[in-house]
Amino acid sequence: MKNFKSALIITVLSAVSFGSFAQSISVTGSTLDDAESQIAQKAKQAGAGYKVTGSSAGNQIRMTATLLK
């Protein structure tokens, strides 16, 4: 019985950790607002929130974010 409970707990915890896995995305845009609106649109399509994790500027803006479910 103890082994059964342990196996059940491990299975449940594994399912929880896979369900909370965050996805990283990156976009390029001509302005910061343009890049962030692209990220917001992708997050909305995925039914998730987002957190911007980085950006860089050159000829274009490159922005990365993590989608949070």
N, C-alpha and C positions, 0 to 999 in steps of 0.2 A: 504494500500500500504506500509506503514511504517513497519507493522508486517511482510509482505512478504519479504521485503528487509532484515530485521533483521534475519529472518529464513534462508534466502539464505546465508548470510554472515556467520552465525554459521555453516551451513552445509559445506561450503567451507573450513573454518578454521579447522574444525574437520577432514576433509579428508587430509589436509596438514599435520596435526600433526601425524596422523596415518601413513602416507607415509614416514615420516622422522624418524620413530622408529628405534633405533639401537639395534642390537642383540649382546649378549655377548657369547663368545666361550672360551673354555679352552682345552689345549692339554698337553700331557706329552711327553718328549723326552729325549734322552741321553745327548744332548748338547744344548746350547742356540740357535745355528744355526739350529739344527734339529727341535726344537720346533717352532722357527719362520718360518721355511719353511713350516711346517704343517699349521700354521695359514695363511700364504700367499696363500697356495693352497686352503684352505677352503674359503678364501675371493674371490679368483679368480672364484671358482665354483659358488659362490653366486653373482658374478658380482659387488663386492663391494670393497672398500678400507678397511684398518684396522688401529687401533691404539692399541698398546700394553698397557695394563693397569696394569699389574703386573706379577711378576715371583718369583719363589722360588726354592731353590736348596736343595736337600737332596741326596738320592740315584739316583733320576731322577730330571729333570727340569720340573716344572709345570709352564705354562704360560697362562695368560688370555688376551683376547683382545676384543675390541668392533668393530663389522663390521659396516662400515659407507656407506650408500647408497646415 
